[in-house]
């Protein structure tokens, strides 16, 4: 078997640190977007650079020759499958949008011709706690889970109000900081050397930490309810490294409740009846 050299370990740890550093820098700029006296386009350029750094680090992390050699040459963490409880850290990237149901008033008024949801990106961070039930089944909870997401709706207006800087096509962004508690049951395959496949499904409860601040400055925005709940299902892969388990995972996370707090006095809110969240979540899980 080929031994893992110190140089290979240092290169691996270096790329892992780049991933964490880029993620935290992104959160810093996201949370301080309304506090820093910086041009918004400049902030967007910074965010794009950080996103590229995250993606590059993930690619190097997953497909480096060091990782492939470790998966092939020896059995890592043989005792981990017998542990009753373990913890981990989750890094998440999301693609999210609303599922929109129009209100009957939408047909009665012609000021808004079309309202359509748009896909947006988000990031998240969480702590994971896993309890082993049997050889095949585990139950796990992610808490605290913080998701920084942006959802948008595009409106086509028949009579734009120039005094309010309205245009024929308007895009309304709704930023949210979601504190969540997903609880899932995980079904695992047999372990093949340092690799395993699993499926999981469960429920989630979320609270929007930015709902109060948004309601105070609603203006003509769409208002959202602070609480939401939903269901989740997905698939993932366990890669057993010498010191931890790396698990790329993809899941669908759909809200079941109506998130919309309709206000008949708001132009962009009164045409919408129901809003339900739809997310695709890609996660990197690091478990000890």
BALOBA-1460 file (C-alpha; in Angstrom, 3 decimals):
// residues 288
<rec num="1" residu="x" x="0.000" y="0.000" z="0.000"/>
<rec num="2" residu="x" x="1.150" y="3.489" z="-0.805"/>
<rec num="3" residu="x" x="1.853" y="5.630" z="2.238"/>
<rec num="4" residu="x" x="0.406" y="9.118" z="2.452"/>
<rec num="5" residu="x" x="3.273" y="11.576" z="2.647"/>
<rec num="6" residu="x" x="3.398" y="14.633" z="4.882"/>
<rec num="7" residu="x" x="3.461" y="16.832" z="1.786"/>
<rec num="8" residu="x" x="0.230" y="15.296" z="0.502"/>
<rec num="9" residu="x" x="-1.455" y="15.793" z="3.861"/>
<rec num="10" residu="x" x="-0.381" y="19.444" z="3.984"/>
<rec num="11" residu="x" x="-1.680" y="20.097" z="0.470"/>
<rec num="12" residu="x" x="-5.020" y="18.525" z="1.401"/>
<rec num="13" residu="x" x="-5.312" y="20.566" z="4.613"/>
<rec num="14" residu="x" x="-4.348" y="23.732" z="2.694"/>
<rec num="15" residu="x" x="-7.219" y="23.311" z="0.234"/>
<rec num="16" residu="x" x="-9.608" y="22.495" z="3.072"/>
<rec num="17" residu="x" x="-8.630" y="25.728" z="4.847"/>
<rec num="18" residu="x" x="-9.196" y="27.708" z="1.644"/>
<rec num="19" residu="x" x="-12.717" y="26.292" z="1.497"/>
<rec num="20" residu="x" x="-13.544" y="27.332" z="5.083"/>
<rec num="21" residu="x" x="-11.900" y="30.779" z="4.764"/>
<rec num="22" residu="x" x="-13.725" y="31.604" z="1.539"/>
<rec num="23" residu="x" x="-17.030" y="30.520" z="3.055"/>
<rec num="24" residu="x" x="-16.652" y="32.692" z="6.154"/>
<rec num="25" residu="x" x="-15.539" y="35.721" z="4.121"/>
<rec num="26" residu="x" x="-18.636" y="35.343" z="1.986"/>
<rec num="27" residu="x" x="-20.868" y="35.305" z="5.085"/>
<rec num="28" residu="x" x="-19.087" y="38.409" z="6.411"/>
<rec num="29" residu="x" x="-19.831" y="40.441" z="3.302"/>
<rec num="30" residu="x" x="-23.373" y="39.072" z="3.091"/>
<rec num="31" residu="x" x="-24.284" y="39.997" z="6.669"/>
<rec num="32" residu="x" x="-22.676" y="43.427" z="6.421"/>
<rec num="33" residu="x" x="-24.083" y="44.304" z="3.035"/>
<rec num="34" residu="x" x="-26.358" y="46.973" z="4.510"/>
<rec num="35" residu="x" x="-23.768" y="48.292" z="6.971"/>
<rec num="36" residu="x" x="-20.658" y="48.778" z="4.853"/>
<rec num="37" residu="x" x="-20.277" y="51.937" z="2.816"/>
<rec num="38" residu="x" x="-19.308" y="50.098" z="-0.342"/>
<rec num="39" residu="x" x="-20.693" y="50.236" z="-3.835"/>
<rec num="40" residu="x" x="-23.152" y="47.365" z="-4.424"/>
<rec num="41" residu="x" x="-21.564" y="46.381" z="-7.744"/>
<rec num="42" residu="x" x="-18.173" y="46.210" z="-6.010"/>
<rec num="43" residu="x" x="-19.638" y="43.893" z="-3.370"/>
<rec num="44" residu="x" x="-21.094" y="41.678" z="-6.079"/>
<rec num="45" residu="x" x="-17.686" y="41.374" z="-7.743"/>
<rec num="46" residu="x" x="-16.166" y="40.362" z="-4.403"/>
<rec num="47" residu="x" x="-18.874" y="37.741" z="-3.894"/>
<rec num="48" residu="x" x="-18.296" y="36.293" z="-7.378"/>
<rec num="49" residu="x" x="-14.567" y="35.962" z="-6.698"/>
<rec num="50" residu="x" x="-15.252" y="34.209" z="-3.387"/>
<rec num="51" residu="x" x="-17.772" y="31.868" z="-5.024"/>
<rec num="52" residu="x" x="-15.139" y="30.887" z="-7.597"/>
<rec num="53" residu="x" x="-12.646" y="30.239" z="-4.796"/>
<rec num="54" residu="x" x="-15.139" y="27.969" z="-3.030"/>
<rec num="55" residu="x" x="-15.911" y="26.023" z="-6.216"/>
<rec num="56" residu="x" x="-12.213" y="25.643" z="-7.093"/>
<rec num="57" residu="x" x="-11.363" y="24.401" z="-3.598"/>
<rec num="58" residu="x" x="-14.212" y="21.884" z="-3.667"/>
<rec num="59" residu="x" x="-13.070" y="20.520" z="-7.043"/>
<rec num="60" residu="x" x="-9.478" y="20.167" z="-5.874"/>
<rec num="61" residu="x" x="-10.657" y="18.610" z="-2.607"/>
<rec num="62" residu="x" x="-12.794" y="15.985" z="-4.313"/>
<rec num="63" residu="x" x="-10.621" y="15.060" z="-7.259"/>
<rec num="64" residu="x" x="-7.045" y="15.409" z="-6.057"/>
<rec num="65" residu="x" x="-4.813" y="12.380" z="-6.537"/>
<rec num="66" residu="x" x="-4.254" y="12.366" z="-2.796"/>
<rec num="67" residu="x" x="-7.958" y="11.727" z="-2.170"/>
<rec num="68" residu="x" x="-8.141" y="8.976" z="-4.790"/>
<rec num="69" residu="x" x="-5.048" y="7.268" z="-3.358"/>
<rec num="70" residu="x" x="-6.462" y="7.372" z="0.167"/>
<rec num="71" residu="x" x="-9.742" y="5.830" z="-0.977"/>
<rec num="72" residu="x" x="-7.964" y="3.008" z="-2.805"/>
<rec num="73" residu="x" x="-4.960" y="2.022" z="-0.721"/>
<rec num="74" residu="x" x="-6.175" y="1.420" z="2.826"/>
<rec num="75" residu="x" x="-9.267" y="1.126" z="5.001"/>
<rec num="76" residu="x" x="-9.720" y="4.419" z="6.839"/>
<rec num="77" residu="x" x="-11.599" y="4.850" z="10.119"/>
<rec num="78" residu="x" x="-12.635" y="1.164" z="10.441"/>
<rec num="79" residu="x" x="-14.161" y="1.770" z="13.888"/>
<rec num="80" residu="x" x="-16.429" y="4.649" z="12.772"/>
<rec num="81" residu="x" x="-19.233" y="2.348" z="11.580"/>
<rec num="82" residu="x" x="-19.673" y="0.954" z="15.101"/>
<rec num="83" residu="x" x="-19.866" y="4.297" z="16.888"/>
<rec num="84" residu="x" x="-23.293" y="5.060" z="18.324"/>
<rec num="85" residu="x" x="-23.001" y="8.848" z="17.989"/>
<rec num="86" residu="x" x="-20.932" y="11.306" z="15.998"/>
<rec num="87" residu="x" x="-20.972" y="14.989" z="15.065"/>
<rec num="88" residu="x" x="-20.041" y="17.017" z="12.015"/>
<rec num="89" residu="x" x="-20.047" y="20.345" z="10.181"/>
<rec num="90" residu="x" x="-22.155" y="21.077" z="7.077"/>
<rec num="91" residu="x" x="-21.423" y="23.629" z="4.330"/>
<rec num="92" residu="x" x="-24.369" y="24.240" z="1.998"/>
<rec num="93" residu="x" x="-25.081" y="25.872" z="-1.328"/>
<rec num="94" residu="x" x="-28.701" y="26.321" z="-2.423"/>
<rec num="95" residu="x" x="-30.735" y="27.019" z="-5.528"/>
<rec num="96" residu="x" x="-34.084" y="28.386" z="-4.390"/>
<rec num="97" residu="x" x="-37.275" y="29.906" z="-5.733"/>
<rec num="98" residu="x" x="-40.938" y="30.391" z="-4.878"/>
<rec num="99" residu="x" x="-43.870" y="28.385" z="-6.149"/>
<rec num="100" residu="x" x="-46.474" y="31.099" z="-6.778"/>
<rec num="101" residu="x" x="-50.267" y="30.833" z="-6.723"/>
<rec num="102" residu="x" x="-52.093" y="33.940" z="-7.937"/>
<rec num="103" residu="x" x="-54.849" y="35.609" z="-5.940"/>
<rec num="104" residu="x" x="-58.294" y="36.131" z="-7.570"/>
<rec num="105" residu="x" x="-57.584" y="39.883" z="-7.478"/>
<rec num="106" residu="x" x="-54.844" y="39.248" z="-10.030"/>
<rec num="107" residu="x" x="-57.509" y="38.892" z="-12.721"/>
<rec num="108" residu="x" x="-59.538" y="41.861" z="-11.477"/>
<rec num="109" residu="x" x="-56.723" y="44.389" z="-11.841"/>
<rec num="110" residu="x" x="-54.505" y="45.012" z="-14.838"/>
<rec num="111" residu="x" x="-51.717" y="46.991" z="-13.152"/>
<rec num="112" residu="x" x="-49.630" y="43.814" z="-12.820"/>
<rec num="113" residu="x" x="-49.722" y="41.643" z="-15.943"/>
<rec num="114" residu="x" x="-47.297" y="38.877" z="-14.912"/>
<rec num="115" residu="x" x="-45.635" y="37.772" z="-11.677"/>
<rec num="116" residu="x" x="-43.112" y="34.958" z="-12.044"/>
<rec num="117" residu="x" x="-40.536" y="33.519" z="-9.581"/>
<rec num="118" residu="x" x="-36.826" y="33.463" z="-10.394"/>
<rec num="119" residu="x" x="-34.087" y="31.066" z="-9.281"/>
<rec num="120" residu="x" x="-31.558" y="32.485" z="-6.816"/>
<rec num="121" residu="x" x="-28.506" y="31.173" z="-4.983"/>
<rec num="122" residu="x" x="-27.774" y="30.942" z="-1.278"/>
<rec num="123" residu="x" x="-25.267" y="29.623" z="1.252"/>
<rec num="124" residu="x" x="-25.552" y="27.930" z="4.599"/>
<rec num="125" residu="x" x="-23.704" y="26.484" z="7.579"/>
<rec num="126" residu="x" x="-24.768" y="23.984" z="10.215"/>
<rec num="127" residu="x" x="-23.794" y="21.506" z="12.886"/>
<rec num="128" residu="x" x="-24.786" y="17.859" z="12.432"/>
<rec num="129" residu="x" x="-25.593" y="15.268" z="15.120"/>
<rec num="130" residu="x" x="-26.052" y="11.635" z="14.048"/>
<rec num="131" residu="x" x="-27.342" y="8.692" z="16.092"/>
<rec num="132" residu="x" x="-26.790" y="5.140" z="14.825"/>
<rec num="133" residu="x" x="-29.934" y="2.985" z="15.043"/>
<rec num="134" residu="x" x="-28.719" y="-0.137" z="13.228"/>
<rec num="135" residu="x" x="-26.351" y="-1.256" z="10.511"/>
<rec num="136" residu="x" x="-28.578" y="0.299" z="7.867"/>
<rec num="137" residu="x" x="-30.351" y="3.182" z="9.587"/>
<rec num="138" residu="x" x="-29.302" y="6.396" z="11.290"/>
<rec num="139" residu="x" x="-31.240" y="9.426" z="12.481"/>
<rec num="140" residu="x" x="-29.647" y="12.844" z="12.306"/>
<rec num="141" residu="x" x="-30.436" y="16.461" z="13.124"/>
<rec num="142" residu="x" x="-28.829" y="19.615" z="11.760"/>
<rec num="143" residu="x" x="-28.783" y="22.370" z="14.369"/>
<rec num="144" residu="x" x="-28.101" y="25.169" z="14.336"/>
<rec num="145" residu="x" x="-28.630" y="25.471" z="10.589"/>
<rec num="146" residu="x" x="-28.273" y="28.967" z="9.116"/>
<rec num="147" residu="x" x="-29.241" y="29.596" z="5.500"/>
<rec num="148" residu="x" x="-28.604" y="32.933" z="3.795"/>
<rec num="149" residu="x" x="-30.946" y="32.934" z="0.807"/>
<rec num="150" residu="x" x="-32.313" y="35.421" z="-1.675"/>
<rec num="151" residu="x" x="-35.615" y="34.806" z="-3.471"/>
<rec num="152" residu="x" x="-36.900" y="37.038" z="-6.246"/>
<rec num="153" residu="x" x="-40.126" y="37.611" z="-8.172"/>
<rec num="154" residu="x" x="-40.256" y="39.383" z="-11.535"/>
<rec num="155" residu="x" x="-43.297" y="41.562" z="-12.278"/>
<rec num="156" residu="x" x="-44.453" y="42.868" z="-15.642"/>
<rec num="157" residu="x" x="-46.370" y="46.136" z="-15.185"/>
<rec num="158" residu="x" x="-48.879" y="47.616" z="-17.588"/>
<rec num="159" residu="x" x="-48.726" y="51.122" z="-16.122"/>
<rec num="160" residu="x" x="-45.354" y="51.720" z="-14.407"/>
<rec num="161" residu="x" x="-45.397" y="54.606" z="-11.927"/>
<rec num="162" residu="x" x="-42.446" y="56.778" z="-12.891"/>
<rec num="163" residu="x" x="-42.689" y="58.738" z="-9.631"/>
<rec num="164" residu="x" x="-41.718" y="55.526" z="-7.776"/>
<rec num="165" residu="x" x="-38.987" y="54.639" z="-10.297"/>
<rec num="166" residu="x" x="-41.036" y="51.768" z="-11.637"/>
<rec num="167" residu="x" x="-40.200" y="50.117" z="-14.944"/>
<rec num="168" residu="x" x="-42.222" y="47.838" z="-17.244"/>
<rec num="169" residu="x" x="-40.338" y="44.866" z="-15.799"/>
<rec num="170" residu="x" x="-39.544" y="44.959" z="-12.073"/>
<rec num="171" residu="x" x="-37.579" y="42.440" z="-10.013"/>
<rec num="172" residu="x" x="-38.311" y="42.268" z="-6.285"/>
<rec num="173" residu="x" x="-35.689" y="40.568" z="-4.117"/>
<rec num="174" residu="x" x="-36.468" y="39.133" z="-0.684"/>
<rec num="175" residu="x" x="-33.448" y="38.295" z="1.463"/>
<rec num="176" residu="x" x="-33.843" y="35.871" z="4.349"/>
<rec num="177" residu="x" x="-31.684" y="34.462" z="7.131"/>
<rec num="178" residu="x" x="-33.263" y="31.116" z="7.995"/>
<rec num="179" residu="x" x="-32.636" y="29.343" z="11.288"/>
<rec num="180" residu="x" x="-33.622" y="25.740" z="10.674"/>
<rec num="181" residu="x" x="-33.922" y="22.351" z="12.337"/>
<rec num="182" residu="x" x="-34.016" y="19.484" z="9.806"/>
<rec num="183" residu="x" x="-34.472" y="15.966" z="11.241"/>
<rec num="184" residu="x" x="-33.845" y="13.068" z="8.860"/>
<rec num="185" residu="x" x="-33.706" y="9.275" z="8.705"/>
<rec num="186" residu="x" x="-30.738" y="7.940" z="6.745"/>
<rec num="187" residu="x" x="-30.581" y="4.563" z="4.942"/>
<rec num="188" residu="x" x="-27.021" y="3.356" z="4.250"/>
<rec num="189" residu="x" x="-25.636" y="0.861" z="1.754"/>
<rec num="190" residu="x" x="-22.819" y="-1.568" z="2.478"/>
<rec num="191" residu="x" x="-19.402" y="0.010" z="2.825"/>
<rec num="192" residu="x" x="-17.109" y="-0.719" z="-0.158"/>
<rec num="193" residu="x" x="-13.556" y="-0.042" z="1.027"/>
<rec num="194" residu="x" x="-13.674" y="3.700" z="1.821"/>
<rec num="195" residu="x" x="-16.919" y="4.462" z="-0.009"/>
<rec num="196" residu="x" x="-20.619" y="4.252" z="0.831"/>
<rec num="197" residu="x" x="-23.898" y="5.482" z="-0.703"/>
<rec num="198" residu="x" x="-26.909" y="6.589" z="1.337"/>
<rec num="199" residu="x" x="-30.422" y="7.966" z="0.927"/>
<rec num="200" residu="x" x="-32.249" y="10.122" z="3.431"/>
<rec num="201" residu="x" x="-35.591" y="11.809" z="4.025"/>
<rec num="202" residu="x" x="-37.213" y="13.848" z="6.761"/>
<rec num="203" residu="x" x="-38.870" y="17.062" z="7.871"/>
<rec num="204" residu="x" x="-37.692" y="20.601" z="8.622"/>
<rec num="205" residu="x" x="-38.764" y="23.605" z="10.673"/>
<rec num="206" residu="x" x="-37.480" y="27.087" z="9.797"/>
<rec num="207" residu="x" x="-37.678" y="30.567" z="11.292"/>
<rec num="208" residu="x" x="-36.777" y="33.689" z="9.325"/>
<rec num="209" residu="x" x="-34.537" y="35.807" z="11.565"/>
<rec num="210" residu="x" x="-34.834" y="38.821" z="9.231"/>
<rec num="211" residu="x" x="-38.645" y="38.874" z="9.136"/>
<rec num="212" residu="x" x="-39.051" y="41.633" z="11.737"/>
<rec num="213" residu="x" x="-36.498" y="43.926" z="10.129"/>
<rec num="214" residu="x" x="-38.076" y="43.341" z="6.716"/>
<rec num="215" residu="x" x="-41.609" y="44.109" z="7.971"/>
<rec num="216" residu="x" x="-40.475" y="47.462" z="9.365"/>
<rec num="217" residu="x" x="-39.078" y="48.454" z="5.977"/>
<rec num="218" residu="x" x="-41.580" y="46.633" z="3.800"/>
<rec num="219" residu="x" x="-42.512" y="49.514" z="1.531"/>
<rec num="220" residu="x" x="-43.903" y="47.786" z="-1.547"/>
<rec num="221" residu="x" x="-42.182" y="44.460" z="-0.919"/>
<rec num="222" residu="x" x="-43.799" y="41.062" z="-0.574"/>
<rec num="223" residu="x" x="-44.087" y="40.142" z="3.100"/>
<rec num="224" residu="x" x="-43.316" y="36.628" z="4.347"/>
<rec num="225" residu="x" x="-44.425" y="34.662" z="7.391"/>
<rec num="226" residu="x" x="-41.583" y="34.067" z="9.876"/>
<rec num="227" residu="x" x="-42.216" y="30.303" z="10.312"/>
<rec num="228" residu="x" x="-42.185" y="27.560" z="7.701"/>
<rec num="229" residu="x" x="-42.097" y="23.767" z="7.689"/>
<rec num="230" residu="x" x="-41.547" y="21.202" z="4.982"/>
<rec num="231" residu="x" x="-40.140" y="17.879" z="3.802"/>
<rec num="232" residu="x" x="-36.712" y="16.882" z="2.482"/>
<rec num="233" residu="x" x="-35.262" y="13.953" z="0.533"/>
<rec num="234" residu="x" x="-31.910" y="13.307" z="-1.067"/>
<rec num="235" residu="x" x="-28.887" y="11.128" z="-1.728"/>
<rec num="236" residu="x" x="-25.265" y="11.327" z="-0.605"/>
<rec num="237" residu="x" x="-21.888" y="9.609" z="-0.672"/>
<rec num="238" residu="x" x="-19.492" y="8.853" z="2.206"/>
<rec num="239" residu="x" x="-15.762" y="9.094" z="1.477"/>
<rec num="240" residu="x" x="-13.733" y="7.790" z="4.424"/>
<rec num="241" residu="x" x="-10.580" y="9.900" z="4.843"/>
<rec num="242" residu="x" x="-7.758" y="9.157" z="7.345"/>
<rec num="243" residu="x" x="-9.104" y="11.619" z="9.947"/>
<rec num="244" residu="x" x="-12.716" y="12.389" z="8.965"/>
<rec num="245" residu="x" x="-15.596" y="11.376" z="6.667"/>
<rec num="246" residu="x" x="-16.324" y="13.647" z="3.692"/>
<rec num="247" residu="x" x="-19.906" y="13.412" z="2.377"/>
<rec num="248" residu="x" x="-21.124" y="15.295" z="-0.710"/>
<rec num="249" residu="x" x="-24.920" y="15.350" z="-0.668"/>
<rec num="250" residu="x" x="-27.762" y="16.720" z="-2.769"/>
<rec num="251" residu="x" x="-31.360" y="17.002" z="-1.578"/>
<rec num="252" residu="x" x="-34.709" y="18.570" z="-2.405"/>
<rec num="253" residu="x" x="-36.178" y="20.738" z="0.360"/>
<rec num="254" residu="x" x="-39.778" y="21.900" z="-0.156"/>
<rec num="255" residu="x" x="-41.857" y="24.084" z="2.140"/>
<rec num="256" residu="x" x="-45.451" y="22.997" z="2.770"/>
<rec num="257" residu="x" x="-46.826" y="26.115" z="4.438"/>
<rec num="258" residu="x" x="-47.979" y="29.316" z="2.758"/>
<rec num="259" residu="x" x="-45.081" y="31.704" z="3.390"/>
<rec num="260" residu="x" x="-46.900" y="34.755" z="2.045"/>
<rec num="261" residu="x" x="-48.329" y="37.348" z="4.407"/>
<rec num="262" residu="x" x="-50.654" y="39.041" z="1.945"/>
<rec num="263" residu="x" x="-51.225" y="42.787" z="2.218"/>
<rec num="264" residu="x" x="-54.057" y="44.074" z="-0.021"/>
<rec num="265" residu="x" x="-52.605" y="47.579" z="0.191"/>
<rec num="266" residu="x" x="-49.294" y="46.605" z="-1.393"/>
<rec num="267" residu="x" x="-49.215" y="46.551" z="-5.165"/>
<rec num="268" residu="x" x="-46.807" y="43.650" z="-5.474"/>
<rec num="269" residu="x" x="-48.366" y="41.621" z="-2.671"/>
<rec num="270" residu="x" x="-52.108" y="41.750" z="-3.337"/>
<rec num="271" residu="x" x="-51.844" y="39.835" z="-6.639"/>
<rec num="272" residu="x" x="-50.282" y="36.800" z="-4.904"/>
<rec num="273" residu="x" x="-52.191" y="34.288" z="-2.808"/>
<rec num="274" residu="x" x="-49.734" y="31.507" z="-1.856"/>
<rec num="275" residu="x" x="-45.943" y="31.353" z="-1.822"/>
<rec num="276" residu="x" x="-44.193" y="28.067" z="-1.064"/>
<rec num="277" residu="x" x="-40.428" y="27.671" z="-0.925"/>
<rec num="278" residu="x" x="-38.590" y="25.274" z="-3.229"/>
<rec num="279" residu="x" x="-34.886" y="24.523" z="-2.718"/>
<rec num="280" residu="x" x="-32.214" y="22.238" z="-4.088"/>
<rec num="281" residu="x" x="-29.420" y="21.972" z="-1.523"/>
<rec num="282" residu="x" x="-25.884" y="20.778" z="-2.226"/>
<rec num="283" residu="x" x="-23.942" y="20.013" z="0.962"/>
<rec num="284" residu="x" x="-20.418" y="19.107" z="1.964"/>
<rec num="285" residu="x" x="-20.460" y="17.282" z="5.316"/>
<rec num="286" residu="x" x="-17.334" y="16.803" z="7.452"/>
<rec num="287" residu="x" x="-17.844" y="14.198" z="10.213"/>
<rec num="288" residu="x" x="-15.399" y="13.071" z="12.861"/>
